Amino acid sequence: MIANFLFLYSISAFALHCETLIHPFSPAMVSGSFGEYRPGNRYHHGLDYKTYNRNGLPVFSPADTYVSRIHVSDTGYGYALYLSSNSYYFILAHLNDFQGKYQDLEHLRYAVDKLKPGKTASLTLPYRFSFKQGEQVARTGESGIGPPHLHFEAGKDGFFYDPLSLPGLKIDDDEAPELLNLYIEEGSLHTIYQLSEIRTNESDKINLRKRTFELKNVVNVSSPFLLSIGTFDRMGTKNRNSVFMYRLYEDDKMIYEHKLDKIHSSDLIRAFRTYHQAFSIMGREYVCVLYSSEKKVMHDEKKVHNFRIEVYDAAGN
């Protein structure tokens, strides 16, 4: 079979939900995206905000909420608050302390930290500490694991949601994802093809909101085969984060789609459904598989087929 991979697009997109939220930290600069591949076949099921190597910055309630649980640990989330609203529950982790509207909440954290029997303790609270949207609930830190940053999760009905797909949580991002490489697997043979961004001439200015990449040469492949796309999204920063959604078209017919707007709690260690573990490198290139359950692409080997891959971010541009 002859495969023609001439046009591969990267576009911006977004999803809608009901409750309007605000970012728990400002400025909302992302250092780790929702759904990123993490070692151990794990998904990153939250959003990480840059705090620029600083601790003690204010953290705000993303909605009208109340504290349902506190978590104190020497590892993992470190000091974390579990907040509940009318629509979602939220987790704010790696905090420095719970300094904010309620001094008693910080006193409780301090007491639990000192009295915990081991390395970790969690305490479910009655309805006592409530916050209006935008009120300070805590301060940023580096407790648990990792450098200074704020980890933010949004969940509902057993699912973790991409915060950037929720209303009100748009970030300043006018640059679509970048496509790096096309991966083709034929049995035990893996071939990597580098992609090039298309310009009409060298003086052309690239439209960063809709970017087009190409594989310049026609590829001869044997049926069946597997496809993966190497990509990343900067999300308005210098980081290389993962993407929101991608689609595979064959001769203008969509044959595969995968969206990372939510992850069920039972799937958190099944990142192989999204990423090629042999080639994905966290913070550099996320190799997204364009198939499900090892379902290979099969075709008439005497015919030329045209493939198009579309990759989306969640910025809403």
LINRA-V946946 format. One record per residue. N is the residue number from 1. RES is the residue in three letters. PSI is psi in whole degrees, 0 to 359 (none if undefined). OMEGA is omega in radians with two decimals (none if undefined). NEAR is the number of other ideal C-beta (glycine too) atoms within 10 Angstrom. Layout:
# LINRA-V946946
N,RES,PSI,OMEGA,NEAR ; N,RES,PSI,OMEGA,NEAR
This chain:
# LINRA-V946946
1,MET,144,3.09,18 ; 2,ILE,126,-3.11,13 ; 3,ALA,132,-3.13,22 ; 4,ASN,108,-3.12,15 ; 5,PHE,75,-3.04,22 ; 6,LEU,325,-3.01,15 ; 7,PHE,121,3.08,16 ; 8,LEU,122,-2.99,24 ; 9,TYR,154,2.90,20 ; 10,SER,129,-2.97,26 ; 11,ILE,162,3.07,18 ; 12,SER,145,-3.14,20 ; 13,ALA,169,3.08,18 ; 14,PHE,165,3.11,20 ; 15,ALA,162,-3.07,17 ; 16,LEU,144,2.99,8 ; 17,HIS,190,-2.96,17 ; 18,CYS,307,-3.01,9 ; 19,GLU,129,3.13,17 ; 20,THR,126,-3.05,13 ; 21,LEU,172,2.95,20 ; 22,ILE,157,3.09,15 ; 23,HIS,140,3.13,20 ; 24,PRO,353,-3.14,27 ; 25,PHE,145,3.12,21 ; 26,SER,136,0.05,12 ; 27,PRO,149,-3.07,11 ; 28,ALA,80,3.10,21 ; 29,MET,125,-3.00,19 ; 30,VAL,130,3.04,22 ; 31,SER,344,3.09,21 ; 32,GLY,123,-3.02,21 ; 33,SER,163,3.08,26 ; 34,PHE,137,3.07,28 ; 35,GLY,4,3.11,26 ; 36,GLU,151,3.03,26 ; 37,TYR,132,3.07,24 ; 38,ARG,151,-3.13,17 ; 39,PRO,148,-3.11,9 ; 40,GLY,19,3.11,8 ; 41,ASN,33,-3.08,14 ; 42,ARG,151,2.91,13 ; 43,TYR,145,2.91,22 ; 44,HIS,110,-2.97,22 ; 45,HIS,29,3.05,24 ; 46,GLY,194,3.14,26 ; 47,LEU,135,3.09,29 ; 48,ASP,129,3.09,22 ; 49,TYR,139,3.03,26 ; 50,LYS,134,2.97,19 ; 51,THR,12,3.02,23 ; 52,TYR,46,3.06,12 ; 53,ASN,29,3.14,9 ; 54,ARG,148,3.04,13 ; 55,ASN,162,3.03,15 ; 56,GLY,16,3.11,13 ; 57,LEU,150,-3.04,17 ; 58,PRO,141,3.07,15 ; 59,VAL,134,-3.00,25 ; 60,PHE,155,3.07,19 ; 61,SER,126,-3.09,27 ; 62,PRO,345,3.13,28 ; 63,ALA,184,2.96,23 ; 64,ASP,116,-2.99,15 ; 65,THR,174,2.93,23 ; 66,TYR,155,-3.14,16 ; 67,VAL,118,3.12,25 ; 68,SER,340,-3.08,16 ; 69,ARG,148,2.98,15 ; 70,ILE,150,-3.10,22 ; 71,HIS,130,-3.13,22 ; 72,VAL,121,-3.07,26 ; 73,SER,152,3.04,20 ; 74,ASP,348,-3.13,13 ; 75,THR,187,3.04,10 ; 76,GLY,237,-3.09,15 ; 77,TYR,345,-3.07,24 ; 78,GLY,231,3.05,21 ; 79,TYR,123,-3.07,24 ; 80,ALA,147,3.05,24 ; 81,LEU,136,3.03,27 ; 82,TYR,117,-3.11,23 ; 83,LEU,144,3.09,24 ; 84,SER,141,3.07,16 ; 85,SER,189,3.12,19 ; 86,ASN,336,-3.05,9 ; 87,SER,326,-3.01,14 ; 88,TYR,167,2.83,23 ; 89,TYR,150,-3.09,15 ; 90,PHE,149,3.03,23 ; 91,ILE,128,3.05,19 ; 92,LEU,119,-2.95,28 ; 93,ALA,167,-3.11,26 ; 94,HIS,33,-3.10,24 ; 95,LEU,156,3.06,29 ; 96,ASN,320,3.12,21 ; 97,ASP,180,3.14,18 ; 98,PHE,32,3.10,28 ; 99,GLN,126,3.14,18 ; 100,GLY,229,-3.09,20 ; 101,LYS,324,-3.04,16 ; 102,TYR,114,3.06,18 ; 103,GLN,329,3.13,10 ; 104,ASP,329,3.13,11 ; 105,LEU,320,3.08,21 ; 106,GLU,322,3.07,16 ; 107,HIS,322,3.12,11 ; 108,LEU,317,3.09,19 ; 109,ARG,314,-3.11,22 ; 110,TYR,317,-3.12,13 ; 111,ALA,315,3.14,12 ; 112,VAL,321,3.13,16 ; 113,ASP,318,-3.11,16 ; 114,LYS,329,-3.03,8 ; 115,LEU,355,-3.08,9 ; 116,LYS,138,-3.05,15 ; 117,PRO,336,-3.13,6 ; 118,GLY,215,-3.12,7 ; 119,LYS,343,-3.04,10 ; 120,THR,142,3.04,15 ; 121,ALA,139,3.06,14 ; 122,SER,145,-3.09,14 ; 123,LEU,120,3.05,15 ; 124,THR,133,-3.03,9 ; 125,LEU,150,2.96,14 ; 126,PRO,173,3.14,8 ; 127,TYR,99,-3.07,9 ; 128,ARG,317,-3.06,11 ; 129,PHE,102,-3.12,21 ; 130,SER,152,-3.08,15 ; 131,PHE,142,2.92,22 ; 132,LYS,154,3.12,11 ; 133,GLN,129,3.10,16 ; 134,GLY,350,3.09,12 ; 135,GLU,147,-3.10,15 ; 136,GLN,131,-3.13,16 ; 137,VAL,336,-3.05,25 ; 138,ALA,189,3.07,28 ; 139,ARG,146,-3.10,20 ; 140,THR,155,3.13,25 ; 141,GLY,205,3.11,22 ; 142,GLU,31,3.12,17 ; 143,SER,156,-3.09,23 ; 144,GLY,232,-3.08,20 ; 145,ILE,135,3.03,14 ; 146,GLY,166,3.09,16 ; 147,PRO,176,3.13,9 ; 148,PRO,124,3.04,18 ; 149,HIS,170,3.06,21 ; 150,LEU,125,3.08,25 ; 151,HIS,132,-3.04,24 ; 152,PHE,127,3.10,23 ; 153,GLU,149,3.04,21 ; 154,ALA,127,-3.08,30 ; 155,GLY,161,3.12,18 ; 156,LYS,132,3.02,14 ; 157,ASP,41,3.08,9 ; 158,GLY,359,-3.14,9 ; 159,PHE,146,2.91,16 ; 160,PHE,133,-3.10,22 ; 161,TYR,147,3.02,22 ; 162,ASP,115,-3.13,23 ; 163,PRO,327,-3.10,26 ; 164,LEU,349,3.07,25 ; 165,SER,357,-3.13,23 ; 166,LEU,146,-3.06,24 ; 167,PRO,138,3.13,14 ; 168,GLY,347,-3.05,14 ; 169,LEU,29,3.04,23 ; 170,LYS,145,3.07,16 ; 171,ILE,163,3.10,20 ; 172,ASP,101,-3.07,12 ; 173,ASP,107,3.13,22 ; 174,ASP,22,-3.14,10 ; 175,GLU,123,3.13,19 ; 176,ALA,165,3.13,26 ; 177,PRO,158,3.07,30 ; 178,GLU,137,3.13,20 ; 179,LEU,130,-3.03,27 ; 180,LEU,304,-3.00,18 ; 181,ASN,152,2.99,17 ; 182,LEU,131,-3.12,25 ; 183,TYR,127,3.12,20 ; 184,ILE,127,3.12,19 ; 185,GLU,123,3.04,19 ; 186,GLU,98,-3.05,14 ; 187,GLY,236,3.12,10 ; 188,SER,359,-3.11,5 ; 189,LEU,125,3.09,10 ; 190,HIS,124,3.13,14 ; 191,THR,134,-3.10,12 ; 192,ILE,129,3.14,13 ; 193,TYR,125,3.13,14 ; 194,GLN,140,-3.12,12 ; 195,LEU,154,-3.14,21 ; 196,SER,141,3.10,11 ; 197,GLU,137,-3.05,13 ; 198,ILE,131,2.96,16 ; 199,ARG,143,3.12,11 ; 200,THR,318,3.03,6 ; 201,ASN,171,-3.02,5 ; 202,GLU,336,-3.12,5 ; 203,SER,354,-3.13,6 ; 204,ASP,142,3.05,9 ; 205,LYS,131,-3.10,6 ; 206,ILE,133,3.01,13 ; 207,ASN,104,-3.02,9 ; 208,LEU,344,3.13,15 ; 209,ARG,338,3.05,15 ; 210,LYS,103,-3.04,12 ; 211,ARG,143,-3.11,19 ; 212,THR,131,3.13,19 ; 213,PHE,158,-3.11,25 ; 214,GLU,154,2.90,15 ; 215,LEU,111,-2.89,22 ; 216,LYS,332,-3.07,11 ; 217,ASN,147,3.01,10 ; 218,VAL,138,-3.05,12 ; 219,VAL,133,3.03,16 ; 220,ASN,121,-3.14,9 ; 221,VAL,155,3.10,19 ; 222,SER,139,3.10,11 ; 223,SER,137,0.04,14 ; 224,PRO,167,3.12,16 ; 225,PHE,168,3.12,20 ; 226,LEU,144,3.13,18 ; 227,LEU,144,3.00,22 ; 228,SER,155,-3.13,24 ; 229,ILE,129,3.09,27 ; 230,GLY,125,-3.01,23 ; 231,THR,172,2.96,25 ; 232,PHE,164,3.12,22 ; 233,ASP,132,-3.08,27 ; 234,ARG,338,3.13,17 ; 235,MET,40,3.08,28 ; 236,GLY,10,3.14,18 ; 237,THR,189,3.08,16 ; 238,LYS,357,-3.13,9 ; 239,ASN,161,2.99,17 ; 240,ARG,106,-3.11,21 ; 241,ASN,175,-3.14,26 ; 242,SER,180,-3.06,26 ; 243,VAL,172,-3.02,28 ; 244,PHE,317,-3.07,27 ; 245,MET,153,3.06,21 ; 246,TYR,154,-3.07,26 ; 247,ARG,149,3.06,18 ; 248,LEU,128,3.11,22 ; 249,TYR,140,2.99,17 ; 250,GLU,118,-3.10,16 ; 251,ASP,47,3.10,13 ; 252,ASP,11,3.06,7 ; 253,LYS,125,-3.13,8 ; 254,MET,125,-3.13,11 ; 255,ILE,353,3.09,14 ; 256,TYR,141,3.07,17 ; 257,GLU,140,3.09,13 ; 258,HIS,129,-3.12,17 ; 259,LYS,136,3.14,18 ; 260,LEU,54,3.09,21 ; 261,ASP,341,3.11,19 ; 262,LYS,155,3.13,20 ; 263,ILE,130,3.10,22 ; 264,HIS,148,-3.09,12 ; 265,SER,333,3.14,11 ; 266,SER,350,-3.09,9 ; 267,ASP,9,-3.01,15 ; 268,LEU,336,3.11,15 ; 269,ILE,35,3.10,11 ; 270,ARG,46,-3.11,13 ; 271,ALA,347,3.10,21 ; 272,PHE,342,3.10,12 ; 273,ARG,342,-3.12,13 ; 274,THR,321,-2.96,23 ; 275,TYR,147,2.99,22 ; 276,HIS,111,-3.02,20 ; 277,GLN,333,-3.10,13 ; 278,ALA,336,-3.02,10 ; 279,PHE,340,-3.12,16 ; 280,SER,132,3.10,23 ; 281,ILE,114,-3.09,12 ; 282,MET,128,3.13,16 ; 283,GLY,5,-3.13,14 ; 284,ARG,301,3.14,10 ; 285,GLU,126,3.09,18 ; 286,TYR,113,-3.07,28 ; 287,VAL,106,-3.05,22 ; 288,CYS,128,-3.11,25 ; 289,VAL,141,-3.11,24 ; 290,LEU,44,3.14,22 ; 291,TYR,166,3.11,18 ; 292,SER,138,3.08,10 ; 293,SER,45,3.10,5 ; 294,GLU,27,3.11,8 ; 295,LYS,112,-3.05,12 ; 296,LYS,155,3.06,13 ; 297,VAL,127,-3.10,21 ; 298,MET,135,-3.05,10 ; 299,HIS,168,2.98,18 ; 300,ASP,116,-3.03,9 ; 301,GLU,351,-3.13,12 ; 302,LYS,357,-3.05,7 ; 303,LYS,147,3.03,10 ; 304,VAL,127,3.12,12 ; 305,HIS,142,3.11,17 ; 306,ASN,127,-3.14,14 ; 307,PHE,143,3.07,21 ; 308,ARG,136,3.11,18 ; 309,ILE,127,3.09,25 ; 310,GLU,131,-3.14,20 ; 311,VAL,133,-3.03,25 ; 312,TYR,151,2.92,21 ; 313,ASP,180,-3.05,29 ; 314,ALA,21,-3.00,29 ; 315,ALA,337,-3.12,22 ; 316,GLY,23,3.09,16 ; 317,ASN,none,none,17
